[in-house]
Amino acid sequence: QIASHSDWCLVISGDLKSPPKEEMLTDIMKGSNVVYLSPQDQKNLPYKTKDFLEWNHFGRKNIGYLYAIHHGAEYIYDVDDDNVLIDPKKGPPTNLFNSTDEMKWASTEHHLLNPYPYYDPAANNVDSEFMWPRGFPLEFVNQKETYLYEFQTSSTVKSKITVIQSLANNDPDVDAAYRLTRKLPITFRKTDHSLALPAGVLTPFNAQATLFKRDAFWGILLPVTVHGRVTDIWRSYFLERLMWDLNQAVAFTPAFVNQFRNPHSYLADFESEMQLYLRAGALTSFLVGWVPTDENLPLAGRIEELAITMFEYGILEERDVVLTQAFLEDLTMMGYKFPSVSSPFAGRTAKIAGTVDGRRSSGKL
């Protein structure tokens, strides 16, 4: 679908288990706007980042990001091969970045927001379903403030949308806990507005159908010391926190893709997502209160300091710290212009997850 649009360049980051280039590039994908980076091609690229990436890992996408940035991309559409554009003739809808009339800004006192209920998800397009995105802290799922929120008008918001996450119909991005216990397929029936997040509010977004403007390329790096089911979620939380210092924001849009998910074992996914279940709540509560040690740090310094902090707290391993440093050096080498810190976020207090005291229920085990 992407290869058929002459104004887009399709960059494919090959891996050790990927088919040979000649098998990957079918007739429709042999145009000048398709680049397949084989493992050998990647080794020859002038990026320091490549020395710290793992093979056979979702983070291999990082090479594709750098290649696109190096070659002057204005937008990056971060997509998986099992997400299909609903309207392939239109291509990825970059016009949404400028559609302020169709944007609603959420307003909530909570530090988390679940965007899925707003879009009225229905199983088999009939039965309403309560859903949450993969990576949303489970201990907060049932707190009404996270999914029943008000809105403010676009005219009162100073932030600029630089990342857009599409919902996905059919098999949306949910965690294995949902898939093991709830209904699929799903259609999001509300299609009239995009939903933007204000500063101080977090929600996870993925690497499956996400548009980045050039102003947000600084935050596109995927960690490599966590599982592929975790890496894009951690990225989203890190990026959102740093966005608040730049007057940037993320928006969710009605589905412009259908996902026809590749074969997965739900139990294997559940095991791979364990860090999300156990640590996302604490991570998000920490991030909304985090401020850099020096309020005058430029963006690159804040990115590095946050990566070091995540290593110190055991969210990432040391390899991701040096990966981040290499990525920042690569961006500088390419002449990438980092946005200025315009509105340093002062931090806020996170809400507390509810607890149950079983000793006060029945007195019996």
Secondary structure in CASP SS format (residue, H / E / C, confidence):
PFRMAT SS
TARGET T0000
AUTHOR 0000-0000-0000
METHOD secondary structure of the structure
MODEL  1
Q C 1.00
I H 1.00
A H 1.00
S H 1.00
H C 1.00
S C 1.00
D C 1.00
W C 1.00
C C 1.00
L E 1.00
V E 1.00
I E 1.00
S E 1.00
G C 1.00
D C 1.00
L C 1.00
K C 1.00
S C 1.00
P C 1.00
P C 1.00
K H 1.00
E H 1.00
E H 1.00
M H 1.00
L C 1.00
T C 1.00
D H 1.00
I H 1.00
M H 1.00
K C 1.00
G C 1.00
S C 1.00
N C 1.00
V E 1.00
V E 1.00
Y E 1.00
L E 1.00
S C 1.00
P H 1.00
Q H 1.00
D H 1.00
Q H 1.00
K H 1.00
N C 1.00
L C 1.00
P C 1.00
Y C 1.00
K H 1.00
T H 1.00
K H 1.00
D H 1.00
F H 1.00
L C 1.00
E C 1.00
W C 1.00
N C 1.00
H C 1.00
F H 1.00
G H 1.00
R H 1.00
K H 1.00
N H 1.00
I H 1.00
G H 1.00
Y H 1.00
L H 1.00
Y H 1.00
A H 1.00
I H 1.00
H H 1.00
H C 1.00
G C 1.00
A C 1.00
E C 1.00
Y E 1.00
I E 1.00
Y E 1.00
D E 1.00
V E 1.00
D C 1.00
D C 1.00
D C 1.00
N E 1.00
V E 1.00
L E 1.00
I C 1.00
D C 1.00
P C 1.00
K C 1.00
K C 1.00
G C 1.00
P C 1.00
P C 1.00
T H 1.00
N H 1.00
L H 1.00
F H 1.00
N H 1.00
S C 1.00
T H 1.00
D H 1.00
E H 1.00
M E 1.00
K E 1.00
W E 1.00
A E 1.00
S E 1.00
T C 1.00
E C 1.00
H C 1.00
H C 1.00
L E 1.00
L C 1.00
N C 1.00
P C 1.00
Y C 1.00
P H 1.00
Y H 1.00
Y H 1.00
D C 1.00
P E 1.00
A E 1.00
A E 1.00
N C 1.00
N C 1.00
V C 1.00
D E 1.00
S E 1.00
E C 1.00
F C 1.00
M C 1.00
W C 1.00
P C 1.00
R C 1.00
G C 1.00
F C 1.00
P C 1.00
L H 1.00
E H 1.00
F H 1.00
V C 1.00
N C 1.00
Q C 1.00
K H 1.00
E H 1.00
T H 1.00
Y C 1.00
L C 1.00
Y C 1.00
E E 1.00
F E 1.00
Q E 1.00
T C 1.00
S H 1.00
S H 1.00
T H 1.00
V C 1.00
K C 1.00
S C 1.00
K E 1.00
I E 1.00
T E 1.00
V E 1.00
I E 1.00
Q E 1.00
S E 1.00
L E 1.00
A E 1.00
N E 1.00
N E 1.00
D C 1.00
P C 1.00
D C 1.00
V C 1.00
D C 1.00
A H 1.00
A H 1.00
Y H 1.00
R H 1.00
L H 1.00
T H 1.00
R C 1.00
K C 1.00
L C 1.00
P C 1.00
I E 1.00
T E 1.00
F E 1.00
R C 1.00
K C 1.00
T C 1.00
D C 1.00
H C 1.00
S E 1.00
L E 1.00
A E 1.00
L C 1.00
P C 1.00
A C 1.00
G C 1.00
V C 1.00
L E 1.00
T C 1.00
P C 1.00
F C 1.00
N C 1.00
A C 1.00
Q C 1.00
A E 1.00
T E 1.00
L E 1.00
F E 1.00
K E 1.00
R H 1.00
D H 1.00
A H 1.00
F H 1.00
W H 1.00
G H 1.00
I C 1.00
L C 1.00
L C 1.00
P C 1.00
V C 1.00
T C 1.00
V C 1.00
H C 1.00
G H 1.00
R H 1.00
V H 1.00
T H 1.00
D H 1.00
I H 1.00
W H 1.00
R H 1.00
S H 1.00
Y H 1.00
F H 1.00
L H 1.00
E H 1.00
R H 1.00
L H 1.00
M H 1.00
W H 1.00
D H 1.00
L H 1.00
N C 1.00
Q E 1.00
A E 1.00
V E 1.00
A E 1.00
F E 1.00
T E 1.00
P E 1.00
A E 1.00
F E 1.00
V E 1.00
N E 1.00
Q E 1.00
F C 1.00
R C 1.00
N C 1.00
P C 1.00
H C 1.00
S C 1.00
Y H 1.00
L H 1.00
A H 1.00
D H 1.00
F H 1.00
E H 1.00
S H 1.00
E C 1.00
M H 1.00
Q H 1.00
L H 1.00
Y H 1.00
L H 1.00
R H 1.00
A H 1.00
G H 1.00
A H 1.00
L H 1.00
T H 1.00
S H 1.00
F H 1.00
L H 1.00
V C 1.00
G C 1.00
W C 1.00
V C 1.00
P C 1.00
T C 1.00
D C 1.00
E C 1.00
N C 1.00
L C 1.00
P C 1.00
L H 1.00
A H 1.00
G H 1.00
R H 1.00
I H 1.00
E H 1.00
E H 1.00
L H 1.00
A H 1.00
I H 1.00
T H 1.00
M H 1.00
F H 1.00
E H 1.00
Y C 1.00
G C 1.00
I C 1.00
L C 1.00
E C 1.00
E H 1.00
R H 1.00
D H 1.00
V H 1.00
V H 1.00
L H 1.00
T H 1.00
Q H 1.00
A H 1.00
F H 1.00
L H 1.00
E H 1.00
D H 1.00
L H 1.00
T H 1.00
M H 1.00
M C 1.00
G C 1.00
Y C 1.00
K C 1.00
F C 1.00
P C 1.00
S C 1.00
V C 1.00
S C 1.00
S C 1.00
P C 1.00
F C 1.00
A C 1.00
G C 1.00
R C 1.00
T C 1.00
A C 1.00
K C 1.00
I C 1.00
A C 1.00
G C 1.00
T C 1.00
V C 1.00
D C 1.00
G H 1.00
R H 1.00
R H 1.00
S C 1.00
S C 1.00
G C 1.00
K C 1.00
L C 1.00
END
